[in-house]
Amino acid sequence: MKLLYLCLFAGFAWTSDALVRIPLKKFRTIRRTLSDSGRRAEDLLAGHESLKYNQGFPSNGPTPETLKNYLDAQYYGEIGIGTPTQTFTVVFDTGSSNLWVPSVHCSLTDIACLLHHKYNSGKSSTYVKNGTAFAIQYGSGSLSGYLSQDTCTIGDLAVEKQNLRGWGRPVFDNIMSQKKVEKNIFSFYLNRNPDTQPGGELLLGGTDPQYYTGDFQFVNITRKAYWQIHMDGMGIGSQLALCKDGCEAIVDTGTSLITGPSAEVKALQKAIGAIPLIQGEYMVDCKKVPSLPTVTFTLGGKPYTLTGEQYILKESQAGQTICLSGFMGLDIPAPAGPLWILGDVFIGQYYTVFDRENDRVGFAKSK
């Protein structure tokens, strides 16, 4: 079934050499909204194997092409496609390399089309037909569609007929090669306060000191497929040691939680007193959150800590507040894995800069 357009774009036109700012909006997750009404997201997904929005990695290749758990992704920014502009909210995802949006040819029985605005090429004067079929196979689902060309706007820049394939690598490589930014970096601020807006900000070409304190500490990229780095270790003081001999991690703005090998995450959940729920989620007693142990990640020889207040997610369900662990097990098979994924739970506490010029990732404490 052809469901989606994978859009191709080319050519950058900039209005200035200043930072390009893209505000990020934070939405209540669809999973939580459905839960409040007594429905499960999995019920909507059941029976539609062609498009499952679960965390997964391709089953037929070594490079992780992450389709993030959409139902729990919370940070979105706006882009425009076509002339006149058709607006879409998208996840600016450092763990994926494809930009795709639902089209008007997508069946309403598919959740992507049921819940999203759909692109109509017939209403765009700058649309160029490509028609090449594509399919992306994930470990837990797949999607298919066909390629198209059109004008895309991101912040203050207009992109025309460029082969734009997500935020994993290629799009910023194009910006860099055309010398459109003063510095070949982009950075993310994610606001973890659920009661305030904006939800965050993506900056192209620099960083903003209003969002962080101290200096950035950098870790080199170990695998250039995505923003993959080496993690020296993690754990809870002398109580629990994980990633004992070092391990690999992806810094991923498109994943809500922190994920890792299921056996290690299970040990971590036990250490913080979390009890299992369904779908791999764990819950803790909200009264115990202030006294939960600190979890430490060691990156580039530097410790990065998360307190219980920072790695526990408070959610309202059926009028009650529950406290969910920000950790989840995810087994990624070799040769891509095993991998830890440092998602929004981590990035929200550490302002993150992606340095394409030097192939490294930097972290500074968020304000």
N, C-alpha and C positions, 0 to 999 in steps of 0.2 A: 504494500500500500504506500502510495506517495503522500507523505504527510506535510512536509516542511520545505521551506526554501533555505538553502545554505547560501548566503549572500556573498558575492565577491565585489570588492571595491578597489579603486586605484586613484592615485594622485591626491596630494594634500594641498589645501589652500588655507593659510593661516592669516588671522587678522593682526597678530602681533607676536613679539618674541616673549611675552610674559607667560607666566604659568597658566596652564589651562586647567580650570577647576570644574570638576563634575560632582555636584552634590549627590550624596547617596541617601536614599530613603530607607527607612526601616519599617517593615510591615509585620504585623502579627502573622505568624505562620499559618498556612492553610490547615496543617495538621491540627493545630491547637483550636482553630476556629471550628473545624468539624467536630473535634472532641467535645467542645462545649455544647454542641447541639446534639450530642449522642451518636455521632457518626464517626466512622474510621476512614482515614485516608486510604487505607489498604482496600476498603470496599469499593472505592472509586476505581482503583487500579486493577482490581481483580478482573481477569478475563481479557485484558488488553496487553498481551505480551509484547506487542510491537512498540510500546512506548511506556516504559516503567521508569519513574523518576526516583530511582534508588541509587545510593552510592555504588558505583561499580567501575570496573576497569575492563578493557577489551580482553576477550578471551583468545584472540588470535594474533597477538603481537607483544613485543617486549616493552613498548612505551605506554605508560599509563595515560589514557585519554579519559579524564574523569568527567562523568556526567553526575553533577552533584545532586544530592538528596534535595530536590527542589522543594519538597513540602516543608523542609525545615530551613531553607535558605531565607535570610531576612534582609539582606542589604542589596538594594537595587539602584541603578542610575538610569537616566533616560538617554536614548539615542533616537535619531530620526532616520528613516529610510524613505527614499523617493522624493519626487517633486510633483505636487506639494508634499511636504513632510508628513509621513505617517509615523506616529510616535510609539515607541515600545519601551517598556521597562525591562532591563536586562541585568544579569549578574556579571560584573566585571571580574572575570575568573582567571586567576593566575595558574590554575591547575587544568586548564582546558585550552585547546587551540582552534576551536571551530565556533563561528558565529552562526547561529541559526534561529529563525523565528517561524512561528506557525503561519501558514498561508490560508487563503480563502478556500483552497482545495482540500484542506484538512477536514476530516469528518468530525462532527460534533460529538461523536461517541468516544473520541480520544480526549483524554484529560487536558492535554496541552491546548487544544482548540476550544474546549469547553470553558476554560478559565482565562484565556488570553485574547488580546487584540490580534487580529489576523492581517497579514500583509496582502494587499491587492495590487498586483503589478499593472492591472488594467487602468488604474487611477494615477499612475506615475508616468510623466512625460520623459523621464530619464532612464526608464527601465530598458535594459538590453537583455534579450532572451539568450540563455545559455542552454538550459534543458538537460544537461548531463546529469544522469542519475547518481545519487550517492547513498550510502548506507553506513551507519556506524554501529558496530556490534559491541555491546558491553557485557560484562559478566552476568548482569542481572536484568538485561533488557536491551532494546535497540531502537533506532529511529531510522527513517528513510525519507528521501525527498529528491529534489533536483536543484541544481545550481542556477543562480541568477546574478545579474549585475545591475547595480543601481547606485545612486548617490546616497551616502550615509553622512550624517552629521553627529559629531561627538564633541560636546562642549562648544567651543567657538570655532572648531575646525570643520571643514567640509571635505569629505573623502569621496572621490569619484572613480568608479571602476577599478578599485584596488583589490588585490587578492588579500582580503582581510580575514584572518582565520583565528580570531580570538585574542586573548590576553596572555596566553602562555608564553609566546615568543614573537611570532612574525610581525604583528602590527606595529609593535614598538621598534622593531628592527627597521621597518620602512620609515618611520618618523626619524630615527637616528641617521639613516643613510642620507636623508634629504636635509639634514641639519636644520630641523624645524624647532628644536628646543635647545636652550642654552646648555643644559646638562642632560645626558642620556640616561635619565632615571625617571621612575614614577613611584609614587608613594600612596599609601592608604592610611587613613584615619577612620577607625570604626568606633562609634559612640556606643558604649555598652549600657548606658542608662536608658531603660525602656520607656521612661516618661518624658524624654526630651528629644527634640529634633534640632538640627538635621541628624540623620542616622550616621553620617560620616561624610568623608570627602575623598575623592581620587584626584590627585594632582599629577599632571604630566609635565615633566621637566624640572621638578624640584621637590622640596619639602617645605613645611610650614611650621616654624618654631612655636606657634601658639598651641600646637597639638602635643608637644613632647617636651621633656626636660632632659638635661645632660647631653652626652654625645652619643652618636651612633656607634655600635659595635658590629663589625662586619664578619660574615662567614662566607667563604667561597663556595660557589656552585660546584657540586661534584658530578653532576650529570646534566648535560645541556638540553635534554629533552624538555624538561620543565625546571621550575625553581627548586631543585633538589639540593639539599645540604647534608652535611654529616652532623649527627648528634652524638656527643661524647657519652651521654648517659642521661638518665632521669630516675626519679624515685622520690621517696619520702624519708629524708634524713638517713638514719641508720636502720630504720624500720623496714624499708623495702627498696631494693635496687633493681631497676629495669634497664634494658638496653645496655647490659653489663660490659660488653666488649665494643661498644659503639654501634650505631645503626644509622640508617638513612631516613631522612624526613623530607616531606614536601611542604613548602610554605604556601598555603592555599587559601585565597580569599573567597573561594566559592564553596567551602565546606564550613558548616556551622559549628561543628564540634571539634574535638581533638580525637583522632582515631589512631589505633595501633593494633598490633597482633592480638587476637582475641584472648589468648592465654595470659598475656601480660596485662591486658586491660582488665581481665577478670580478677587478677591478683590485686590490681590497683583499686578496683571497686570494693573488694573485700577490706582493704586497708583503710578506706575512708568510711566504711560502714554502710555502703550502698546495697540495696536489695534489688534483685532483678524484677523488671516488669515485662511487658511484651515488646516485640520488635527490637530487642537489644538494648532497650533503655533501662536505666537504673535510677532508683529514688533513694533519697536520704531524708531523715527526720529534720524538718526545717528548724527545729529548736536547736539542733546540734551544729548547724552551719557555722556559727562564729567560732566554734572550737575544733573544727576539722583541721587536719594536718596540712601543712604547706607542701605542695608538689613542686619539685625543682627540675628544670630542664637545663642541661649543660650544653651550650653551643659555642664553639670556638673558644673553649676553655673558660667561658663566662657563665655564671649561674643566672637563670631566669626563673623567677618564682611566681606561683599562683596560689593565692589563699583560697580557703573554702568559699568565701564570698565571691571570688572571681571565677572559680570553675564550677560553681553550682548555678543552675538556671532555675529561676522561680517562675512558675507558670500557673495561671488560673484555669481550673477545670471544674465545670459544674458549680461555680461559685466558691470553690475552695482553692487555696494556694498549695501547690505541691512543689517540691524541690527535686529537680532532676540533675543527675550527674552530667557534666560536660564532656565526659569521656565515653567512647563507644568502641567496641571491638570491630575490626575490619581486617580480614585476612587477604592480602594481596599476594598471589602466587609468584614464584620465580618465573622468569628472570627479572621482572619489574620489582617484585617485592622480596622480602617483607619491607613494609614502609610504615612509618608514622606520618600522619597528616596533621600539621599545625594549622587549624582552621581559625574561625572567628573568635572562639573562646580565648585563644592565645593572642592573636593579632589585635584584639580589642584592648589588651593590656600593654602591648608593645607596638608603638607606631613603627610601621614597616616600610622600608625603602628598597625597591628593586633596582639595582644598579646594572644596567645592561652593558655599559661601557667596560666595566671591570668584572662582569660576571660574578656578582656577589649580592648577598642580601644583608641589609642592616637593620638593627633593632634599637629603639630608644624607648624609655619609659613614657607611656602616654600620660598626659595630664588628666 
